[in-house]
Amino acid sequence: MKEICIITNYFPPETGAASNRIAKLALGLKERGFIVKVICPLPNYPKGKIFESYQGKWKLTENYKGIEVIRLWVYANNSSHKVKRLLSMVSFSLSLVLHKLLQPKDFPNKILIQSPPLIIANTALRLFSNQKRQLILNVSDLWPSAGYELGALKKGRFYELLEKMEVYNYKKANLALGQSQEILERITSIFPQQQTFLYRNYPAISPLNDFRLTEENNNVKLVYAGLLGIAQGIVKLCQHIELGEKELHIYGAGAEKEALEVYLKTSSKNIYYHGEVTREKLLKELSKYHIALVPLVHAIYGSTPSKIYEMAHNALPILYFAGGEGENVIKEFKLGYVITPGDFKSLNTCIAHLKSKDLEKMKSNILETARNHFNIEVQLDELANRIA
């Protein structure tokens, strides 16, 4: 009997790329014969508040499409205050330790641990590393270096402590999954003997994807759909972008939501904020647009935005404004245009030259590329064989 437990900080009904990615991983392993269990916090992302139907609970067990999900208490917040964010991670770590002590049978021999958050991953690895279990570490971003590059962390004693946690995590895992080659290179530079597996953030291929060619004489419409966080810098983007007659449509939620709404009240630019919508609705909405914008304030070593693959599966050319390994993906597979992060002059020049007829011609090729090269089902087959 193939049993596996996934420990993650994000899971539906929470929205966003991280939640969707882990849900697809869990369902994919279930479809391949694994008995899957998920342990996660009570849902609170991205608003930083426990969802209404879950409030007042310390622990809740429920069923998600045939998967047992155990939700544990967490101190929820989405504050930019570092101490509060730290308390949130520590609180779930403590809940995990307590659950391990009270319900040790909830943890089978195979455990997949999501990182970041680094502290939660470190707690899980310390709990189980001496118990002859197969521990699989799924690394989506390199912390603490990513936090330093974003300006969220400063180097000092706390940073050094996080670095020690990072090293411990890479050494104690039996297998390390990484969403980019840069992540795998970092892991093996620390622990050359570590077994690694490239597990890209490919999306689930949904029958709701409503791909159709828009009218070629339509004015170009750009779309951003994702987290409105510090790393994405959407407010600064809106302040500096020059659209002319073109339009930018924004979907999502996060720390910059209120600042974005305040800015748009006084802006005369053709920027439209549609709030946060369900994944199902978003997939239908994307067919209205000509090109997707994928921004980051800075290139972050190890991070390749999953929006590259999501937008490609929706036949959207990509205006990539995020740097890093993602630039190579865009260029190699001819998915769109690459602009250096922060170079708004070049971004605006590129936007000025966008033509709807050129973008429409790219869509069919991009969709075919996504189906052939960014196939989550093939990747899941390979992973299931690796950990069986």
C-alpha positions in Angstrom: 0.0 0.0 0.0 1.5 3.3 -1.1 0.7 6.0 1.5 2.0 9.5 1.5 1.4 12.6 3.7 1.9 16.1 2.3 2.7 18.8 4.8 2.0 22.2 3.3 1.2 25.8 4.3 -1.3 26.2 1.5 -4.2 24.1 0.3 -7.7 24.7 -1.2 -10.1 26.4 -0.5 -7.3 28.9 -0.4 -6.6 30.4 -3.8 -3.3 31.1 -5.6 -0.6 29.3 -7.4 0.9 27.6 -4.3 -2.5 26.1 -3.3 -3.4 25.0 -6.8 0.0 23.4 -7.3 -0.1 21.4 -4.1 -3.7 20.3 -4.8 -2.7 19.0 -8.2 0.2 17.2 -6.8 -1.9 15.5 -4.2 -4.6 14.6 -6.7 -2.1 13.4 -9.2 -0.5 11.0 -6.7 -3.9 9.8 -5.7 -4.7 9.0 -9.3 -1.5 7.0 -9.5 -2.4 4.7 -6.7 -1.2 6.5 -3.6 -3.3 7.0 -0.5 -2.7 10.7 0.1 -3.2 12.6 3.3 -2.6 16.4 3.6 -1.8 18.3 6.8 -2.1 22.1 6.6 -3.2 25.1 8.5 -6.8 26.2 8.8 -7.4 28.2 5.5 -6.4 31.9 5.7 -4.5 32.9 2.6 -4.3 35.5 1.0 -6.4 37.6 3.4 -4.6 36.6 6.5 -7.8 35.7 8.3 -9.2 32.3 9.0 -12.1 31.6 6.6 -15.5 32.2 8.2 -16.7 28.6 8.1 -13.4 27.4 9.8 -13.3 30.0 12.6 -13.3 28.9 16.2 -11.7 25.6 15.5 -8.4 24.2 16.6 -8.4 21.2 14.3 -10.7 20.0 11.5 -10.6 16.9 9.4 -12.4 16.9 6.0 -12.4 15.3 2.6 -11.1 17.0 -0.5 -11.9 15.0 -3.6 -11.1 11.7 -1.9 -8.1 13.0 0.0 -8.1 13.3 3.8 -7.2 16.8 4.9 -6.2 17.6 8.5 -6.3 21.3 9.2 -4.5 22.6 12.3 -4.7 25.9 14.1 -2.5 28.8 13.0 -2.1 32.4 14.0 -3.3 33.9 10.8 -2.3 37.3 9.5 -1.0 38.9 6.3 0.9 41.7 8.0 4.1 43.0 6.6 5.4 43.1 10.2 8.1 40.5 10.4 7.4 39.4 14.0 3.7 38.7 13.2 4.7 36.7 10.1 7.2 34.8 12.1 4.5 34.0 14.7 2.3 32.6 12.0 4.9 30.2 10.9 5.9 29.2 14.4 2.2 28.7 15.4 1.6 26.1 12.7 5.0 24.4 13.5 3.8 24.1 17.1 0.4 22.7 16.0 2.3 20.2 13.8 4.5 19.1 16.7 1.5 18.7 19.0 -0.4 16.7 16.4 2.6 14.4 15.9 2.6 13.7 19.6 -1.1 13.1 19.9 -1.7 11.4 16.5 1.5 9.7 15.4 -0.4 7.3 13.2 -1.4 10.1 10.9 2.1 10.1 9.5 3.0 7.2 7.1 6.5 6.2 6.0 6.5 8.7 3.0 6.2 12.3 3.9 6.4 15.2 1.3 7.2 18.5 2.9 6.7 21.8 1.2 9.3 24.6 1.5 9.0 27.5 1.9 8.0 28.4 4.6 11.5 27.4 5.7 10.7 27.2 9.4 7.8 24.8 8.9 9.8 22.6 6.6 12.6 22.5 9.2 10.2 21.6 12.0 8.8 18.7 9.9 12.3 17.4 9.0 13.4 17.5 12.6 10.3 15.6 13.7 10.8 12.8 11.3 14.4 12.6 10.2 15.4 9.9 12.7 12.4 7.7 12.1 13.4 5.7 9.0 10.9 7.5 6.8 11.3 8.6 3.2 11.3 12.4 3.5 10.8 14.3 0.2 11.4 18.1 0.3 9.6 20.1 -2.3 11.5 23.4 -2.8 9.6 26.1 -4.6 11.8 29.1 -3.7 15.3 29.5 -2.1 15.0 30.9 1.4 16.4 32.9 3.0 18.3 34.2 -0.1 15.0 35.0 -1.9 13.8 37.0 1.1 17.1 39.0 1.1 16.8 39.7 -2.6 13.2 40.9 -2.1 14.2 43.2 0.8 12.1 41.2 3.2 15.1 40.0 5.2 18.3 41.7 6.3 21.5 39.8 6.9 22.3 39.3 10.6 21.8 36.6 13.3 18.3 35.7 12.3 19.4 35.4 8.6 22.3 33.1 9.7 19.8 31.0 11.6 17.6 30.6 8.6 20.7 29.6 6.5 21.5 26.9 9.0 17.9 25.7 8.7 18.2 25.6 4.9 21.4 23.5 5.1 19.8 21.1 7.6 16.8 20.7 5.3 18.8 19.8 2.3 20.9 17.3 4.2 18.1 15.5 6.0 15.7 15.0 3.0 16.0 11.7 1.1 14.9 13.4 -2.1 14.7 17.1 -3.0 12.3 18.4 -5.6 13.0 21.8 -7.1 10.9 23.9 -9.5 14.0 25.3 -11.3 17.5 24.2 -12.3 18.8 27.0 -10.1 17.2 25.5 -7.0 18.7 22.0 -7.8 22.1 23.6 -8.3 21.9 25.4 -4.9 20.9 22.2 -3.2 23.7 20.1 -4.6 26.2 22.9 -4.0 25.4 22.5 -0.3 25.0 18.7 -0.2 26.5 17.1 -3.4 25.2 13.6 -2.5 21.5 14.8 -2.4 19.2 13.1 -4.8 17.2 15.7 -6.8 14.2 15.8 -9.2 13.2 18.7 -11.4 9.5 19.3 -10.6 8.3 22.4 -12.6 5.2 24.3 -11.5 3.1 23.2 -14.4 -0.6 23.8 -14.1 -3.4 21.3 -14.3 -4.8 21.3 -17.9 -8.4 22.3 -17.4 -11.4 21.7 -19.7 -12.5 25.1 -18.7 -9.7 26.8 -20.7 -11.8 28.7 -23.2 -9.2 29.4 -25.9 -10.4 31.3 -28.9 -8.9 33.9 -31.1 -10.0 37.5 -30.3 -10.8 39.9 -33.0 -7.6 41.1 -34.7 -8.9 44.7 -34.9 -9.5 44.8 -31.2 -7.3 47.2 -29.1 -4.6 45.2 -27.3 -5.6 44.1 -23.8 -2.9 43.0 -21.4 -3.8 40.9 -18.3 -2.1 40.3 -15.0 -3.6 37.5 -12.9 -1.9 36.6 -9.7 -0.7 37.7 -6.3 -0.7 41.4 -5.5 2.3 41.1 -3.3 5.5 43.0 -2.6 7.5 40.8 -4.9 5.3 41.5 -7.9 5.3 45.3 -7.4 2.0 45.9 -9.1 1.4 49.4 -7.8 4.8 50.6 -9.0 4.1 48.9 -12.3 0.8 50.8 -12.7 2.5 54.0 -11.8 5.2 53.7 -14.5 3.4 51.8 -17.2 2.4 53.7 -20.4 -0.5 52.1 -22.1 -1.7 54.8 -24.5 -5.0 53.3 -25.9 -4.1 49.8 -24.7 -5.6 48.3 -21.6 -4.3 46.5 -18.5 -6.7 44.2 -16.6 -5.7 43.0 -13.1 -7.0 40.0 -11.2 -5.9 38.9 -7.7 -5.5 39.8 -4.1 -2.6 40.4 -1.6 -0.7 42.9 0.4 -0.9 45.6 -2.3 -4.6 45.3 -2.9 -5.6 48.5 -1.0 -2.7 50.5 -2.3 -3.7 49.5 -5.9 -7.3 50.5 -5.3 -6.3 53.9 -3.9 -4.0 54.5 -6.9 -6.6 53.6 -9.5 -9.2 56.0 -8.0 -7.1 58.9 -9.2 -5.4 57.4 -12.3 -6.6 58.1 -15.8 -4.8 55.1 -17.3 -6.8 52.3 -18.9 -6.2 50.0 -15.9 -9.0 47.9 -14.6 -9.0 45.9 -11.3 -11.4 43.0 -11.2 -10.6 41.8 -7.7 -10.1 38.1 -6.8 -12.1 35.6 -8.8 -12.3 31.8 -8.8 -9.9 29.8 -10.9 -12.8 28.5 -12.9 -14.0 32.1 -13.8 -10.4 33.2 -14.4 -9.8 30.5 -17.0 -12.8 31.7 -18.9 -11.9 35.4 -18.6 -8.4 34.9 -20.0 -9.7 34.3 -23.5 -10.6 38.0 -23.6 -7.0 39.1 -23.6 -4.1 39.3 -26.1 -1.0 39.0 -23.8 -0.2 38.2 -20.2 2.1 40.3 -18.0 4.4 38.4 -15.6 6.3 40.9 -13.4 8.7 40.7 -10.4 10.4 43.7 -8.8 13.7 41.9 -8.9 14.9 38.6 -10.4 15.0 36.1 -7.6 17.6 33.3 -7.9 15.8 30.0 -8.0 12.4 31.4 -8.7 10.6 30.8 -12.0 7.1 32.2 -11.9 4.5 29.5 -12.5 2.4 32.1 -14.4 4.7 31.3 -17.4 3.2 27.8 -17.7 -0.3 28.9 -16.7 -0.5 31.6 -19.3 1.0 29.3 -22.0 -1.7 26.7 -21.4 -4.2 29.5 -22.0 -2.6 30.3 -25.3 -1.4 33.7 -24.1 1.8 35.3 -25.3 3.8 36.5 -22.3 5.4 39.9 -21.6 8.0 38.7 -19.1 9.3 41.3 -16.7 10.8 39.1 -14.0 14.3 38.0 -14.9 16.0 34.9 -13.8 15.7 31.4 -15.2 12.3 32.3 -16.6 13.9 34.4 -19.2 15.5 31.3 -20.7 12.1 29.5 -20.7 10.5 32.4 -22.6 13.3 32.5 -25.2 13.8 28.8 -25.6 10.1 28.1 -26.3 9.3 31.4 -28.0 6.6 32.3 -25.6 6.7 36.1 -25.9 8.9 39.1 -25.0 11.6 39.5 -22.3 12.2 42.8 -20.5 14.7 43.3 -17.7 12.9 43.9 -14.3 12.7 47.5 -13.4 13.4 48.7 -17.0 10.2 50.6 -17.5 11.5 52.5 -20.5 12.0 49.2 -22.4 8.7 47.8 -21.1 6.8 50.8 -22.4 8.6 50.7 -25.8 7.6 47.0 -26.1 4.0 47.8 -25.2 3.9 50.6 -27.7 4.8 48.2 -30.5 2.4 45.4 -29.6 -0.2 44.7 -32.3 -3.2 42.4 -31.8 -2.7 40.6 -35.2 0.9 39.7 -34.3 -0.2 38.4 -30.9 -3.1 36.4 -32.3 -0.7 34.6 -34.7 1.4 33.5 -31.7 -1.4 31.9 -29.7 -1.8 28.6 -31.5 1.9 27.8 -31.4 2.2 28.7 -27.8 -0.7 26.4 -26.9 0.8 23.6 -28.8 4.2 24.2 -27.1 2.5 24.2 -23.6 0.7 20.9 -24.3 3.9 19.2 -25.6 6.5 20.5 -23.2 4.7 21.7 -20.0 2.7 18.6 -19.3 1.9 18.0 -15.7 0.6 14.5 -16.3 3.9 13.3 -17.7 5.8 15.0 -14.9 3.5 13.3 -12.3 4.1 9.9 -13.9 7.8 10.4 -13.6 7.6 11.6 -9.9 5.2 8.7 -8.9 7.7 6.2 -10.3 10.6 7.9 -8.5 9.0 7.8 -5.0 7.0 4.5 -5.3 
